[in-house]
Amino acid sequence: MSARSPLRLAVFISGRGSNLAALGHACRERRIGAEVALVVSDRPEAPGLLIAREWGLDARAIPWPGAARRAEFEQAAAAAMAAADTQLLVLAGFMRILSEPFVAAHAGAILNIHPSLLPLYPGLHTHRRVLAAREREHGATVHFVTGELDNGPRVLQSKIRVRPGDTEASLAARVLATEHVIYPRVIGWRAEGRLQWRAGAAWLDGAPLTEPVVERFDA
Ligand code: GAR
């Protein structure tokens, strides 16, 4: 691990928080040079908030005020991020859409994980849709966030094979297990300075990523 100080993360969640937990473990075990400095949930009842509080993290509920008053959520979240001096915003199962001005104000400093091989299957119910389309492959994508839903420069994808007999639940579980590997991996790259944002593009190790890095999990 390098001598640089840990990258300070703000993690936004809406629910279970398993990606937050995976990230928290990677930080605590010093597998990545980062620390969770702030957790924000738009749902006060999110189980992920309990995990964060058990760990003694700065965890706040900022209840979603409705899409028409999204700016209020964003102002409160931005104030919490500034107070916690965070450097990277990590969306981990955060099921709201951030406004273009908010995203622009944090350009190149917001990552998201989505349970599909983007640009395929943005939005909800990805596993169900993958099964309905009889896809042979599935996975998850870590990408920089831009103003468009589930879009933005892709950094790393996990790929798994869809098995005969897979159900929505079995597929979701296998994809989620890969998420817990690839999200900490990308944040580690960022913490080491290997992953950068230049002029609207993702760069890894000094070269632009025209395609995401792919990690196969059941080759
Ligand atoms: C994860 O599968 C994540 O990829 C997905 O929500 C789940 C959150 O699980 N995110 C999205 O669908 C964003 N479009 P978690 O709360 O256990 O981390």
Residues whose N, C-alpha, C, O or C-beta is under 5 A from the ligand:
A	BS01	GAR	G15 R16 G17 S18 N19 L20 A92 G93 F94 I113 H114 P115 G123
